[in-house]
Amino acid sequence: MWGRLVMSDTIRLNFVLDRADDPRLYDELARFSKGSKRVNRLRILAHDGLQHVLIDTSPPPAAAAPNDLQAASLELFGPSL
């Protein structure tokens, strides 16, 4: 019918961005008058955003269980003020 779908190592994007959709992104990209500079800035923003998401989604460290010394201190002195 349509033939095989061939995956490529290249992704081409063509999109329309209205200022009302995302004013901060629009203003950031509008600073550059040439398309290639805008594309490079968008690439940097996307990469930085991805890094931020990957770092923020890592599970938080588990809370440390109270050890014997902490338990003894609590028993002797009571809870902190």
C-alpha positions as CSV (number, residue, x, y, z in Angstrom):
1,M,0.0,0.0,0.0
2,W,2.1,2.9,1.3
3,G,5.4,1.0,1.3
4,R,7.8,0.8,4.2
5,L,8.4,3.6,6.7
6,V,12.0,4.4,6.7
7,M,13.5,6.0,9.8
8,S,16.2,8.6,9.3
9,D,18.7,10.1,11.6
10,T,17.3,13.5,10.6
11,I,14.2,15.2,12.0
12,R,12.8,18.2,10.1
13,L,10.5,20.6,12.0
14,N,8.2,23.3,10.6
15,F,6.0,25.0,13.2
16,V,4.2,28.2,13.9
17,L,4.7,29.9,17.2
18,D,2.3,32.7,18.2
19,R,3.3,35.0,20.9
20,A,0.1,34.3,22.8
21,D,1.1,30.6,23.0
22,D,4.4,31.1,24.8
23,P,5.5,34.8,25.2
24,R,8.8,34.0,26.8
25,L,9.8,31.5,24.1
26,Y,8.5,33.8,21.3
27,D,10.5,36.8,22.7
28,E,13.7,34.7,23.1
29,L,13.5,33.4,19.5
30,A,12.4,36.8,18.0
31,R,15.7,38.3,19.1
32,F,17.4,36.5,16.2
33,S,16.6,37.7,12.7
34,K,17.9,34.7,10.8
35,G,16.4,31.3,10.7
36,S,19.6,29.4,11.4
37,K,20.3,31.4,14.5
38,R,16.8,30.9,15.7
39,V,17.1,27.1,15.1
40,N,20.3,27.0,17.0
41,R,18.9,28.9,19.9
42,L,15.8,26.6,19.9
43,R,18.1,23.6,19.9
44,I,20.1,25.0,22.9
45,L,16.9,25.8,24.8
46,A,15.5,22.3,24.1
47,H,18.7,20.6,25.2
48,D,19.0,22.6,28.4
49,G,15.3,21.9,29.1
50,L,15.8,18.2,28.6
51,Q,18.8,18.2,30.9
52,H,16.8,20.0,33.5
53,V,13.9,17.5,33.2
54,L,16.2,14.5,33.4
55,I,17.9,15.9,36.5
56,D,14.7,16.9,38.2
57,T,12.9,13.6,37.6
58,S,15.6,11.5,39.3
59,P,14.1,10.0,42.5
60,P,14.9,12.0,45.7
61,P,17.3,10.4,48.1
62,A,15.5,8.2,50.7
63,A,15.1,9.8,54.1
64,A,17.7,8.5,56.5
65,A,16.3,6.2,59.2
66,P,17.0,7.3,62.7
67,N,20.0,5.5,64.1
68,D,20.7,4.4,67.6
69,L,22.5,7.6,68.6
70,Q,19.6,9.7,67.4
71,A,17.1,7.5,69.3
72,A,19.2,7.7,72.5
73,S,19.5,11.5,72.2
74,L,15.7,11.8,71.7
75,E,15.1,9.6,74.7
76,L,17.5,11.5,76.9
77,F,16.8,15.1,75.9
78,G,13.4,14.9,74.3
79,P,12.3,16.5,71.0
80,S,14.1,19.6,69.8
81,L,12.5,23.0,70.3
